[in-house]
Amino acid sequence: MVIDLTGSDDPESTTKVQVIAEAGRVKLVFSNHVVSGIPPEGARELAKALDKVATEASMPVYRGFAWNDLRKAFASVKDKADWKAPISVQVKESRLELVKAAIVYFTSTTAQVMPSTRKGYVLVTADGYRAGPAGP
């Protein structure tokens, strides 16, 4: 099995990983660098990690944020009973740009930001998917 870790079309910048099972052990070849003797349980964990890296590398990026990060951010601010509903939530200032990008990505509406009485937080509101241009 060969895994492309970068997803690049440029062969010069693409790291290939070849996984070879031999006599109950696993040998990995990283672009001609060999790592061998990994026990099967370690190989399984490594395979999971490599699969996650390859999956995330192939996910779209929006406004500089990976899709999985956008998904998690939106899940933290959406209405739990109705994801298409308006949004009104306190957000840590450090997460503001990610949350704003997630709201636009998933609802096609723009987040409004207002000061909060909580230190280090802002109030983020948005019309939500249903009231936006993509909704019914």
Secondary structure, 3 states (H helix, E strand, C coil): CEEECCCCCCCCCCCEEEEEEECCEEEEEECCEEEEEECHHHHHHHHHHHHHHHHHHHCCEECCEEHHHHHHHHHHHCCCCCCCCCEEEEEEHHHHHHHHHHHHHHHCCCCEEEECCCCCEEEEEECCCCCCCCCC
